[in-house]
């Protein structure tokens, strides 16, 4: 198979093309013919040597793909048992290895491709949707009527989180950099959009909430925004940190936190145990997939690039000018691959 691997020939980490043996699905796994792979900030961290894959995962990047089922590993239910068939269009949440023309993944982390959505565009859904759902609902306790602040509403996760929170009945405040991306967040359904390059985020949030603050903050900034985030929380509010774009270490005023009876939660998705990921994927299929079917939620794609242009895709994502997702399209295209039903 064709893949993009991380290479460090005694200097900076770089991405390069490689021909590797096709992966063989193990017990409980599915082999996929990849149509496209989503590019995430975690991939940039892995390329830089700061985010190694979990044990047993492929060493090359890629946490989400779309494509077709190519083969079923031992123990995976086939069509006769209500399971997968070779050729089924699917998307999948991976532990790694999505930058390739083939990928193996636990069957519990595979979802049917959403009907009515281009299969390549669907590659940008699994990581973003699973991250948004698990942090807004599971970690954040989002309820109908909540007020939610989504930092980075124009990003891959943020653009999904804005739509998802709105569909769940929340009032959504989103931040974005620049008037164009702010306008894009408004089109996704955000009730209030703040251009963080031009406006005072905390002052605008407090004005928009009559001084009360927000019930939930979904934060990708980390340490650099920690103090401001706590001061924007309402009584009983939750700050859920899913990224560290502005650093990993910061000061926390416990008095502010205690006065609000608030909480700070930090989460990741990739390193979670398999059973937790399976539960998240199952919840997404039950609760979010109907939103894709009826149009309440849609993938937001900034650019499609060929798989061999992965380095350019990383540069684009790192530029801070992306709205939504950057996708890498497999050179083999989205057609299903012929192959045996069992590996």
C-alpha positions in Angstrom: 0.0 0.0 0.0 1.0 3.6 -0.4 1.5 5.6 2.9 2.9 8.9 4.2 5.3 8.2 7.1 7.2 10.5 9.5 10.9 10.5 8.7 13.8 12.1 10.7 17.1 11.7 8.9 19.1 13.2 11.7 17.3 16.5 11.5 13.7 17.9 11.6 10.9 15.5 11.3 9.5 15.4 7.7 6.8 13.5 5.9 7.6 11.3 3.0 5.9 8.8 0.7 6.5 5.1 1.3 5.4 1.7 0.0 4.4 -0.6 2.8 2.9 -4.0 3.1 -0.9 -4.1 3.3 -2.0 -4.3 6.9 -3.8 -7.5 7.9 -6.9 -7.1 10.1 -6.6 -8.8 13.5 -9.2 -10.2 15.8 -12.2 -7.8 15.9 -10.7 -5.5 13.2 -11.8 -4.3 9.8 -9.5 -3.5 6.8 -10.5 -0.4 4.9 -9.8 0.8 1.4 -9.2 4.5 2.2 -10.9 7.2 0.1 -9.6 10.1 2.2 -8.1 11.0 5.6 -8.8 14.0 7.8 -5.8 16.1 8.9 -5.8 17.0 12.6 -3.5 19.1 14.8 -2.6 15.9 16.6 -1.0 14.8 13.3 1.2 18.0 13.4 2.2 17.2 17.0 3.0 13.6 16.0 5.1 14.7 13.1 7.1 17.0 15.5 7.7 14.1 17.8 5.5 15.3 20.6 2.5 12.9 20.3 3.6 9.3 19.8 0.9 6.8 18.7 -0.5 4.5 21.4 0.9 0.9 21.7 -0.1 -1.3 18.8 -1.1 1.6 16.5 0.7 2.2 13.2 3.5 4.7 13.3 2.3 6.9 10.5 -0.3 9.6 11.1 -4.0 9.8 10.5 -6.8 9.5 13.0 -9.9 9.4 10.8 -10.7 8.1 7.3 -13.6 7.4 5.0 -13.6 4.6 2.5 -15.0 1.1 1.9 -14.7 -2.2 3.8 -12.0 -4.3 2.1 -12.0 -7.3 4.4 -13.2 -8.5 7.8 -10.9 -9.9 10.5 -11.7 -12.8 12.7 -14.6 -12.3 15.0 -16.2 -9.4 13.1 -19.8 -9.9 12.3 -20.6 -10.2 8.5 -23.8 -9.3 6.7 -25.4 -12.6 7.7 -25.2 -11.4 11.3 -26.2 -7.8 10.7 -22.5 -6.7 10.4 -20.4 -5.3 7.6 -20.1 -6.4 4.0 -17.1 -6.0 1.7 -17.7 -2.8 -0.2 -19.8 -1.0 2.4 -19.0 2.7 2.5 -17.9 3.7 6.0 -16.0 6.2 8.1 -13.8 5.2 11.0 -12.0 6.6 14.1 -8.5 5.4 14.1 -5.7 5.1 16.6 -3.3 6.0 13.8 -2.4 5.0 10.2 -5.0 7.0 8.2 -2.4 8.5 5.8 -2.4 5.5 3.6 -4.5 3.7 1.0 -5.3 0.9 3.5 -6.1 1.1 7.2 -7.1 -1.4 9.8 -9.4 -0.4 12.6 -11.4 -2.0 15.4 -14.9 -2.8 14.1 -16.3 -0.9 17.1 -14.8 2.3 15.7 -16.4 2.0 12.3 -19.6 3.9 11.3 -21.7 3.7 8.2 -20.9 6.6 5.8 -23.7 9.2 6.3 -26.1 9.1 3.3 -26.2 12.2 1.1 -22.7 13.3 2.1 -19.8 12.9 -0.3 -17.6 10.1 0.8 -14.4 12.1 0.6 -15.9 14.9 2.7 -17.1 12.4 5.2 -13.5 11.7 6.1 -13.5 14.9 8.2 -16.3 13.7 10.5 -15.2 10.9 12.8 -12.5 12.6 14.9 -14.3 15.9 15.1 -17.7 14.5 15.8 -16.5 12.0 18.4 -14.4 14.8 20.1 -17.3 17.3 20.1 -19.9 14.8 21.4 -17.7 13.3 24.1 -16.6 16.7 25.4 -19.8 18.7 25.0 -22.1 16.0 26.3 -20.1 13.5 28.4 -17.5 15.7 29.9 -19.3 19.0 29.7 -22.8 18.0 30.7 -24.5 20.0 27.9 -28.2 20.3 28.3 -30.9 22.1 26.3 -30.9 25.7 27.3 -27.2 25.8 28.2 -25.0 28.6 27.0 -21.8 27.3 25.4 -18.6 29.1 24.4 -16.6 27.3 21.7 -13.1 28.6 21.3 -11.9 28.2 17.7 -15.3 27.8 16.2 -13.8 27.9 12.7 -11.5 24.8 13.4 -12.1 21.2 12.5 -13.6 20.3 15.9 -15.0 23.8 16.5 -17.0 23.9 13.3 -18.7 20.6 14.3 -19.1 21.7 18.0 -21.0 24.9 17.0 -23.4 22.9 14.9 -23.8 20.1 17.4 -24.4 22.4 20.4 -26.9 24.3 18.5 -28.7 21.1 17.4 -28.8 20.0 21.0 -30.7 23.2 22.0 -27.8 25.3 23.4 -27.1 29.0 22.9 -23.8 29.1 21.2 -21.0 31.7 21.5 -18.0 31.1 19.2 -14.6 32.7 18.8 -12.8 32.9 15.5 -9.8 34.8 14.0 -10.8 37.4 11.5 -14.1 38.7 10.1 -14.4 36.0 7.4 -14.1 33.1 9.7 -16.4 34.9 12.2 -19.0 35.2 9.5 -18.6 31.5 8.8 -19.3 30.6 12.4 -22.5 32.6 12.2 -23.6 30.7 9.1 -23.1 27.5 11.1 -25.6 28.7 13.6 -23.6 30.5 16.4 -25.8 33.0 18.1 -22.8 35.3 19.1 -19.5 35.3 17.2 -16.4 37.1 18.6 -13.4 38.0 16.4 -10.7 37.3 18.9 -8.2 39.4 16.9 -10.3 42.5 17.2 -12.6 42.1 20.2 -12.3 41.6 24.0 -13.5 38.0 24.3 -14.3 38.1 28.1 -16.1 41.5 27.9 -18.2 40.4 24.9 -19.1 37.1 26.6 -20.2 38.8 29.8 -22.2 41.4 27.9 -23.9 38.7 25.9 -24.8 36.8 29.0 -25.8 39.9 31.1 -22.8 39.2 33.3 -23.8 35.7 34.2 -21.1 33.9 32.2 -21.4 30.6 30.3 -22.3 27.1 31.4 -19.7 25.4 29.4 -16.4 26.3 27.6 -14.9 24.0 25.0 -11.3 25.2 24.9 -8.5 24.4 22.4 -6.2 27.2 23.8 -5.0 25.7 27.1 -2.7 27.5 29.5 -2.8 30.9 27.8 -6.5 31.3 28.2 -6.9 29.5 31.6 -7.5 32.5 33.8 -9.8 34.3 31.3 -11.8 31.1 30.8 -12.5 30.6 34.5 -13.6 34.2 34.8 -16.2 33.6 32.0 -17.8 30.6 33.7 -21.2 30.9 35.3 -21.9 29.4 38.7 -21.5 25.6 38.3 -19.9 26.0 34.9 -17.4 23.6 33.3 -14.2 24.4 31.4 -13.3 21.4 29.1 -9.8 21.7 27.8 -9.1 19.7 24.6 -6.1 21.5 23.2 -3.0 23.4 24.3 -2.4 25.8 21.4 -1.3 28.5 23.8 0.7 26.4 26.2 0.5 23.5 28.6 1.3 25.3 31.9 -0.7 28.1 33.4 -1.8 29.6 36.7 -5.2 28.8 38.1 -6.9 31.1 40.6 -8.6 28.6 42.8 -10.6 31.3 44.6 -12.3 32.2 41.3 -13.0 28.5 40.6 -14.4 27.9 44.1 -16.5 31.0 44.1 -18.2 29.8 40.9 -18.4 26.1 42.2 -17.0 25.4 38.8 -14.8 22.6 37.4 -11.9 22.2 34.9 -11.8 19.0 32.9 -9.0 17.9 30.6 -9.5 15.2 28.0 -8.0 13.5 25.0 -9.6 11.0 22.6 -6.7 9.1 21.0 -5.3 7.5 24.2 -8.6 6.3 25.6 -9.2 2.6 26.1 -10.9 0.7 23.3 -14.1 0.2 25.3 -14.4 4.0 25.9 -13.9 4.7 22.2 -16.5 2.1 21.3 -19.0 3.7 23.7 -18.4 7.1 22.2 -18.8 5.8 18.6 -22.0 4.0 19.5 -23.4 7.2 21.1 -22.4 9.2 18.0 -24.1 6.7 15.7 -27.3 6.9 17.8 -27.4 10.6 18.5 -25.4 12.5 15.9 -25.8 10.4 12.7 -29.5 11.4 12.5 -28.4 15.0 12.5 -26.3 14.4 9.4 -29.2 12.7 7.7 -31.6 15.5 8.3 -29.1 18.3 7.6 -28.8 19.8 11.1 -25.0 19.0 10.9 -22.7 18.9 7.9 -19.0 18.5 7.4 -17.1 21.7 6.7 -14.2 21.2 4.3 -11.7 23.9 3.6 -9.5 22.0 1.1 -8.9 18.6 -0.5 -5.3 17.7 -1.3 -3.7 14.6 -2.7 -2.3 12.2 -0.1 1.3 12.9 -1.3 0.8 16.6 -0.5 0.5 15.8 3.2 3.3 18.2 4.1 1.5 21.0 2.3 -1.7 20.1 4.2 0.2 20.4 7.5 1.5 23.8 6.5 -2.0 24.9 5.5 -3.5 23.7 8.8 -0.6 25.3 10.8 -1.2 28.7 9.0 -4.3 29.4 11.2 -6.3 30.3 8.1 -8.3 27.1 7.7 -12.0 27.1 8.2 -13.2 23.5 8.9 -11.2 20.5 7.8 -8.3 19.8 5.4 -8.5 16.4 3.7 -6.0 14.1 2.0 -7.5 12.2 -0.9 -6.2 8.7 -1.6 -4.5 8.2 -5.0 -6.7 5.2 -5.5 -9.9 7.2 -5.2 -13.1 6.4 -3.3 -13.9 3.2 -5.2 -14.2 0.0 -3.1 -11.4 -2.5 -3.4 -12.1 -6.1 -4.4 -11.0 -8.6 -1.8 -12.0 -11.6 0.3 -14.7 -11.2 2.9 -12.3 -12.6 5.5 -8.7 -11.9 6.0 
